[in-house]
Amino acid sequence: MTMANSQERRLKVIVFSDVVDSSAQIFADELIAIQRIKEDLAMIGEILKRHGGSLVKSLGDGILATFDAPTQALEFVEDVVICITRRGHHSLQHRFGLHTGEIYVNGDDIIGQGVHLASRLQTTAPVNGVAFVQSTFDLIDPRFQRLAELVGPVQLKGLPLPVITYAIGAPNLIGRQGGQLQSEIDVESLLSETPYRLERPLGFSPHTTTFLVREASRDRRAVLKVIPCDATNLDALQIEAACLDRLRHPHLPRFVDGFAHRGSFLFLQEYIAGASLQGSLDFLRRKQRLAEMLRHVLEVLEVIHGAGIVHGDLHPSNLIPGEDGRSLFVVDFDLLKAQTSGAPVEGEPRTGRAFFSPPERARFGSIAPAGDLYALGVLGLSLYTGQPPEELYDQDQGRWRLDDLDQEVVAWLSPMLEESLAHRVASARDALQLLDRPLPPSPSSAEQPELLRRVPLPPLPNLRGAIRKAVLERQLAATYGPVVELLLQTCPTSIPNSEVEGLRQRLVAAGLGRADVDRALEESVEPPSSEAAEANPATAVSATAVSAPAAAPPDPDRREAPAMAAVSTPSADRVEAWRAEMLNQLSLMVGPIAEALCTDSLFDALMGDPAAARRMLLASAVPDALVADILALAERTRPSATPDPVTTAKAPAVQPPAAPKPPAAPTDHQLREPVVDLIGPIGNTLLDALADLPLEERPEALIRALEGYGVEPSTLAELRRRWGAIGLP
């Protein structure tokens, strides 16, 4: 790895964080301060993942991270500050420095002037706020520009001249949630009229905060959830709390109380002490222990699902062994149904924990008992193998890795891990029956159940030539966002034809729509070499001539067949065209899930049995309103039984050779491609800011901007060279 290699340099957004007066707090109470620092860093790490940032390293009481866009980095800081503020005076205070600049990769670390500047800006930031310079201010979203306050020229250590600096403080980052947060900050005031007193925070998210409280008179502890509420979700919260109050099960924490107070809903439940199953090795390759755990949890789920409640957050950290070491308590209900009935918190997707959350929740926001069964399947697989879920899910094939497991374990878990809600085991009772079912003889591969097999995609025809990665990334990112860059991260700049089919399979398995992927691949094929065309100009003509079949000689004895009468069903071609159009329209309506929904059975039902089609769609967790739209679309576009008109084939007229076309003018796409390749995703952001300029003026304006960010002259020279090759100034 050499610093001269242009591939090692990237324009990134660097974020530094640090705890305010950490030394003083450690001297005051070292154990408490260190514990709070650990809790804060864990919380910041979780939020960093949610916002697509990359953690470079932890810095004792802070972090060094990178992002692809400054607005993305500010949304991360905003989320962290909201969570910190929810913790009240029990929280540490942090500062953040943010800078957009070129970095150099140095092993597992990054270095460069941008890193140095971000660390210095952090020291000037307000408490629980962020600081950045003018060049970053020019790139951020207008929403954050309105929140930013001009600090003015600031002399930073190590820089010869002052720099114009902006800052956003905690009040502006909290914004409209300020009143709501204030009621949550003053938890002790909220509890002043109850027999409980605050002991310590337990967990945080932008829509729920959890505390450990103690009932002083009886020396009894409880878990307190503080949930923002208003008229839109108060009734639902009260109903769900009442349902939990009626539950009676020896392995569920006892409901204590639930009431609204000062714009929040306070939910109190018995505190179950003890270490959770997070990180436990008691189940590692122990089939009998796994079966006991599954049975205990499924029996609890059968009770709570029967009461109309969904747990919503099954995870090893929410299972606590009882004193006998065998039974399990299921704790920390997410109150999902109540929360989803209210207005969502801005910027907080309620998709649940990564890998544990079922696909229908991420796609449609659907909350159903089968989602708990999916999470239990992931939980069981992780405990049995001793591996985290992200290492157990094969993103190339789009399925969980079960091939090397005991076949009886596979028979227990695979029905719960089915991605399609229609194919997943329907209830906890059905899942319990799987535990008692004897293992059948091992089937041949042809007899294996459908849920254990994944049929590969049919090959994409007529795809010739290598694929330009930058073009493919831009085409897909317009629909699916920054995740596309991660999916294509390991691909070369020019993807050879031999690797295209494997890449296509991986992209579809990751959840991208097949029609979108195929269209993007076709539009990203590298053009044929002009040298090859000049060397053999007859190649294209001869290939065309060979591919066209010779016309059959006329047969004087052959009589023309009469035109066929109208048939009772549409032609196969028309049905296939209708299916393709339906798939395209459904992709626009529901996204990548359309590929999974559009089975042959569904198409057959849409063609002749709308009631059956409705049942299939509802079984796949498609919302009622969307089902009605899909059925209406099918009714409107369904091909009729009228036969296609009979046409008479005519020999194509011989056309004179076309005059050579003048060279096409450079396009915005050609301008952006080398920028993304050499500079990274931020190059697109910079070009978007120059969209008002004529195309021919944008290259020079971009060069001046890149010079301001400290990009190496050699990189700028290569950029000019590539532009010149396509006729850009």
N, C-alpha and C positions, 0 to 999 in steps of 0.2 A: 504494500500500500504506500504510494508516494504522494506527497503533497502537490506535486506538479500535475498529477492526473486530474483532468477536468471533471471526471465522474465523481471525485471525492468532494467537490465543492457544490454547495446548494444554497439557494436563497431560502431562509427559513425564518419563522417567528420564534424567538427565544424568550422563555419565561423563567425568571428567578423568583423564588419566594424565600422568606425568612421570618422567624418569630421575633416580635418586638421585645427587647429587653429579656432575652432568654437567659442570659447569665445571671441577672438579678433574681429571676424566678427560681433558677436551679439552686442558688445560694440560700434562698428563703426556705425552700422545701424541695430537696433534690428528687425524692421518690415521686411525689405528686407531679412535679414539673415534667419529669422524664415520661411518666405514664401519659400525661396529657399530650406531650409532643408525639408520642407513638400513635395515640388515637387520632390526632389531627392529620398526621402523615398518611395513615391508612384511609381516612376519609378523603383526603385530597387525591390519593392514588385512584380511588374508585371513581371520583368525578372526572379525573383526567382521562380514564378509559372511555367514559361515557361521551366525552367531547372529542374523541379521536386524537388526543395528544400522545406524544411519545416521551416516556420518562427516560432521560439520559442517566441520571443518578440522583440519589438522596444526598443531602448536604448536612447531615446531623439534625438540624431543626428546620430544614427547608428542602426544596427540590430544584433541579434544573431540567426543563422539559422543552420540547419543540412542537410547533404546530405548522400547518401549511398555509394558514391565513390569519391575519391579525384579529378579524372579527371573531373567528373561532376561538382564539386564545382569550379574548375579552369575555366571551360567553362562559368559558371555563372559570375565569376569575370571578365573574358575577355569581355563578352557582356556588363556588366555594364560600364567598362572603355571605351569601344568604344562609348557608348551612352553619357557618361559624356564628352568625348573629343569633340564630335560633338557640344556641347553647347558652346565651346570656353570659353572666359573669363567671361561669365555670369554664369558659372557653379561653384559649390563648388568642393573642392578637397577631396578625400577620401583615406583611407588606409584600407587594409584587412589583417587579420590574419587567417591562416588556419591550422588546426591540426587534425590528425587522432588519436582517442583515445576512451577509454570507457567512457560512460556517465551514469548517474543515473537520472531516471525520478523522479521529485519531484513536484507533482501536475501539474501545467501548465509550470513549469520551468525545467531546467536541471542543474545538478551540476556534479562536478568531476574534476580530474586533467586535462583532455583534454580540458575542458571549460576554466580553468584558463590559460593553456598554450596558447590557441588560442587568448585570450584577450591580453596576454603579447606580442605575436608575432606581433599583429596588430600595436603596438607602434614602432616596428622596420622596418615596411614595407616602401618602397619608396612611394612618393606621387602618387596617382592613380595606386598603385601597390599592390603586395601581398607578404607575407613572410610565410615560412614554414620550418620544420626541416628535417633532413636526412631521418627519417623513412617514412615521407610522400613523399619525393622525390623518394624513391625507388618504390612507388606504382603508380606514375602518368604516363600518356601516354608519349611515347618518344618525341612527338611533344613539350610538355611542358618542358620535361627534357632539350631539346636543347635550350629552351628560358630562362631557369633558370640560374642565376648567383650565384656562391658560395660566400657567405658573410664571412663564417668562424665561429669560436667560438664566441658566443654572450652570455653575462651574462644577464639573464632575472630575473626580480624581483621575489623573492619568491623561486627561485631554487638554490640549493647549488653549482652546477657546471655549467660552460658555456655549451651551446648546439650548435652543428653545424647547421647553418642556411643558407637557400637559399632564393632568392628573384627574382621576375619577375616584371620589371618596365613597365610603360606605353608604351614606344616605342616598346618593344618586344610584349606586349599584342595587340597593334594596328597592328603591323606587316606590311603586304603588303598593308594594306589599308591606310597607313600613308599619302601618297601623296594625295589620294582622301579626307581623313579627313581634311588635312591641308586646302584644298580649301573650305571645309565646315566650318571650324573653323573661318576663316577670312570672316565672312558674311559681315561685314562692308565694306571690300575691294571689295567683289562681288557687293555690292550695290553702290559703289562710282561713277559709271558712270550712275546711274539711279536717278530719283528724290526722291527715297525712302531712309529712314534711319531706322536702326534697333531699335525696341522698347523693345521687350522681346521674349524669346522662348515660344512656345505653346505646342509642343509635339515632341516625339523622338521615333525612332525605328532604328535598324541597317540598314534599306534601305531608310528611308525618315526622314527628319528633318523639322519641321514646326515652323515658326517665325511670330510674329506680327510686321509689318513695318508701317511707316507713311510717307505719301507724304507731305513734309514740306510746299510747296508753296500753297497747297489747304487744308491743315489740314485734310487730308483724310487717313484713315488707310486701310491696305490690309493684306491678309494672304499670306505668302511666303512659298512655299514648295521647298526644296532643295533636288533633287533626283540624285544620282550618275548615270552618263550616259557614254556610249561609242558607238562605231559603231554598236553594236548589238541591242541597244534599242533606239538610238537617233531618228531615223525616226519614230518609233512607238509613242514616246513621243510627237513629233511635230504634228503628225496626230491627236492624242487624244486631244492635246491642241487646235488644229484648230477646232475640232468637238465641244468642249466646247465653243469656241468663237462664233460659229454660233447659240448656244442655246439661245433662248429668252423666259424666263418664269418669271412671277412676284415673284415666290417663290424660285428662284435659285439665288445664288450670281453671280454678273456680272464678266465675265472674263476680266482681265486687261492686262496680257501679259504672254508670255512663250518663253524662249530662252535658248540656251546652252551657258555656260561660264565657262572656266577653269575646264573642266571635270565634270561639274554638269549641270543639267537642272533646271532653276529657273522658277517656275510656280506661277504667281500672280493672286489672285482672291479677289473680294470685301469682306471686313470683315463685318460680320453681328453681331452686338452687342446684348447682352441679355443673360439671363440664359437659358440653354438647358432644355430638359425634363428629364435629369438624376436626379433621386430621386423625380420626380414630383408625387403628389398624386391626381392631378386633374382628372385622369382617373380611379381612384379606384372604381371598381364595377359600373361605369357609362357607360352604354352601348351606349347611344347617343353620348357622348364625344368620345368614342373609335371609333365609326363609322365615325365621322367627321375627326378624325386624320387619319384613314386608307384612307378615300377618298382623303384628301389633298395630302398625300404621294403617293398614287397610281396614281393620276393625274400627278404628277411630274415625277414618274418613267415611265409612258407611253410616255412622251416627250423624256426623256433621252435615254430610250431603243430604241425608234424610230430613234434616231440619232446614234445608234451603240455604245453607251456608257453604262458601268456598274458602279454603284456607288461603290460597293464593301465593304462598311463599315457602313451600316445602323445600328444605335445604338441610344439610347435616347440622348446621349451627342452630336449627330450630327443633332438633330432636335431642332430648335430655334423658339419659338412663335413670331409672328409679333406683332406690336404695338397694333393691334386690339384684341389681346389675343386669336384669333380663327385660323387664318391662320398660316402656318408653313413654315419656310425656311429649305430646305435640304442642308446641308453644308458638307465640308470636303470630297470631292471625293478622292478615293484611287488611281486613275490612274492605275487600276489593269492591264488592257490589255497591256498597254505600259510596265509596270514593268516586267510582266511575260515573255515578249519577250526577255529580256536580261538575262545575266548570273546571277544566284541567289547569294546573299551574303552568304558566307560559314557559316554554323551553324544557318541560319535563315530560318525556315520553313515558307512558306507563306500560312499558313492555316487560317489566319484571327483570329477574336476574338473567344474565346471558347464559344460554344453553339449558337452564332449568325451566325457562318460560316456554310454554307450548307455542308452536307456529301460529295458531289461529289468534293468539293474543296479540302478537306483533303485527299480524296482517289486518285483522278486523277489530282488535280491541275486545274480542269475545272472551267472557269470563264464564267458564263452565266446569262442573266437577271433573270432567275428563282431563282438564288442564292439571289438576292436582295429581292424577294418575301418571301423566307424562313426567311431571317433576319427580315423582316417586321412582319411576323407572330410571331416570338420570341419576338420582341419588343412590339407588341400589347398585347401579353399574359402577359408579365412582368408588363407593365403599368396597365393593367386591374386588375391584382391580387395583385399588390404591392409587389411581391416577385422576387428575382433574379432568372435568368434562371436555375442555378444549383439546386435550390430547386423545380423547376417545371418539371424537366425531370426525369422520372422513369427509372433508369438504370437497375433495375431488369427486367422490361417488355420491355425496349428499345423503349419507346414512351413518348410523352408529356402528362402530367396529365390534361385532359380536362373534366373528368367525372362530377365534381361538378360545372361546369360553366353553365351559361345560354345557352340554346340550340341554340339560334340565334348567339351568340358569337362563339360557337363551329363551326357553319356552315360557319362563315366568316374566322376563323383562321385555321381550320384543313386542308383545301386544300392547304394552303401555308406551313404548317408544315410537309407535307408528305416527308419522308426521300428519297424515290425513286423519281428521277427526272422525270421518265416516268409517275408517278401518280400525281405529284404536279401540281397545276394550272399553265397553260403555259405562261400567259402574264398578265400584269397589267390590260388590258382591261377586261379579263375574271374575274380577282379578283374583279374589280369594279362591274361587273354584279352580283357577289355573294351578295354584299351589298344591291342590289335592289330586290333580289329574295325573295318572301314570304317564311316564314318558313313552311315546310311541316308538316303534322301530325307526331307525335312521332312514329317512327317505333319500332317494336318488336326487340328483340336482334338478332333474326334470319335474320331480314331484314336490319339491320344496314349496312351502306356502309363499304366496305372493309378497307378504310383508318382509320376507328374508331375502328377496331378490330385487334387483333394480335393473330393468332392461335399458341397455345403452341407447342413446339417441341414434336415429337413422343418420347416415353420413350426409353432409351438406354437398349437393352436387355442384359441378361447374365452378369450384373454388380453386383457382390457379394462381400461383405466385405467393410470395411472402406477404406478411401482414405488417403494416406500419403501426407500431405500438402506440405512438402519440395520437394518431388519428382514431384508433380503436378506443383508447382511453377517453378521449373527448366525446366521441359519439355516445358511449355508454354512461359517462358521468352526467351528461345532460338529463338523463332519466333517473339514474340511481345514486348520484352524488359521489362524495369523496371516497366511499368504500371501494369504488372501482380501482383507484390507484393501489390500494392494498392488494386486491386480487391479482393485479398485473405486475406487482412489485418485482417478482423474480424473472419476468420475461425480458428477453433482449430487445433492443430498439427495433430490430427487424426480426420478426418471428417467422422462422422457416415453415414451409408448407407442411413438412412432416410433423410439426408440433401443433398445428392449428386445431386438428380434431380433438386432441387431448385437452387443449385450452378451452375449446367450446364445451366439452363435457363438464369441465370444472366450473365454468361460469354459470351454466344452467343449474348444476348441483348446488351452487351457492345461493340460488334463489332468483337469478336474473331470468327474465322471460326469454324463451327460446327464439321467438320471432324477433325480439330486440337484438339478441346476440347474433343471430344469423344475418340480419340486415346490417349491423355494424361491421361484421367481418367482411361482407361483400363490398361495403363502401371503403374498407381500409386496405384493400389489396394494392400492393405496389404496382405502378404502371409498368408495362413491358419495356425492356431496354431499347432505346432508340437505335443503338449501334447494331443490335441483332436484327431489327427491322430493316435497316439500310443494307446489311450484309445479304439478306435474303428476302427481297421485297415480294417474291412470289409465294412465300410460305403461307401467309394468311389466305391467299386466293386458292392455293392447292388444297389446304385443309378444308375450306368451305366446299370445294368441288367434291372432295372425297366423301364428306359427310352427307351430301344430298343424294338420295337414291335416284337411279335413272328411271325416267318415265317408261311405263310398260307400253309396248306397241299396241295400236288399236286392234281390236278383235271384231271383224265384220260380222261374225255370227252371234256376237254377244248382244242380248237385248237389255235395255236399260230397265232396272228394277223400279217398280212404282214407288212413290213416296210412301213411307210408313204412316199408318194412322196414329192418332194420339194415344200415348201409353198412359197407364194408370199411375206411374211413379216418375219422379224427375230422373233425368239421366245421371249416371255416376259422376260425370264431370261437373254437373251443376251442383250436386250435393257436396262434392269435394271443395268446390269454390266457396259454397256457403259456409262450410266448416271453417275454412281458412279465414274468411271474413269475420265469422263469429269469434274465433280465437283472437283475432286482431282487436276487435271491439272490446272484448272482455279484458284483454291486457290493458287497455286504456282505462277501463272501469275499476278493476280490482288489482292491477299490478301483476307481479310475477306468479301469484297464486293461480292465475288463469291456466297455466300449463298443467297444474295438478287437477284443477276442476274439470277440464275439458277431456273427459274420458269418452270412449266409444259409447258406453252406456248412457252417459248424459246427452250426447248428441242424438242418439236414437230416441231418447225420451223427449228432447226438445222438438224433434221432427214429428212425433206422432202422439206423445202422451205428456202434455204439460203438467198434469197433476203429479206424475212420477218424477218429472224433472224438478218440480218444486220441492218434493220430499228429499231428493238427492242433494239439492243446494242447501236446504236447511240443515241436513245432517252434516254438511261440511262447514257449519257455523257461518254461512253467508247471511248477513242481516236481511230481515223481511223486506225492507224497502228496496234493497239491491236485488233480491230475488225477483220482485215484481218488475224491475227495470230489465232484467235479463230475459224474463219470459216475454215481455212486450217486444224486446228487440228480436227475439227468435220468431215471434209471430209476424213481425213486420218484414223480416228479410227471408223467411223460409221459402225455398224454391217451390214453384207450382209444378203441377204434373204436365203442363203444356210442353210439347217436344220442342227442341231447338229447331229453328228454321233450316231447311235443307239448302245447302249452298253448293254451287258448281265450282270445282277447282279449275282455276285458269293458270296457264303457264305465265310465270312472271315476265313482264316486259324487260327487254334488255335496256339497261340504263347506261347512259354515257358516263365515263369516269368523272367523279366529282372534282371540282377545282380544289387545289390545296387550301386548307383553312388558315387564316392568319393566326399567329400564336395568341393564345388566350391571355387576357390580362391577369396579373397576379391576384389572388383572392385573400380574404382575411384568414381562411384556413391555412394557406401557405405561409402567411406571416406568422401565425401562432405556432406552427409545428416545431420549428427549430427553437423557439423560445421555451416551450414546455420541456423539450429534450435537454436543453443546456441549463436552464434556470430553475425549472421545477414548476409546480402548480401556481406559485405566486406570480409567475410571468403572465398567466391569464388575468389575474386581478389587476396587474399594472396596465395591461392592454385594454381592459374594460374601462379604466379611468381615462383612456385616450380615445374612446370610441367617437367623440365628436369631431376629431381631426380627420381630414381626408386620408385614405389608406396610404398614399405615397409619403405623407408627412409623419406617420406613426413610427416607422423604424428609427428615425433620428431622435424623435422625442423619447422613445423607450430607451435608447442608448444613454441619453442624458440622465434619465431617471436611474438607470442601473449604475451609472458612474457615481451618483449620489449615495447609493447603497454600498459602495465599495467593491463592486464586482470586478474581478481581475481583468486587466486589459486583454489578456490572451483569450478569455471567454468572449469578450465583446468582439474581438477580431474574427473569431470563428463564426459568431452570429452574423456579422456583416458578410463573410464569405458565403454562407449558406443562402442568405437573402439574395446576394448578387447572382447566384447560380439560377435563380428562378425569376430574375428580372426586377427585383425590388431594389430601391435605392439604398 
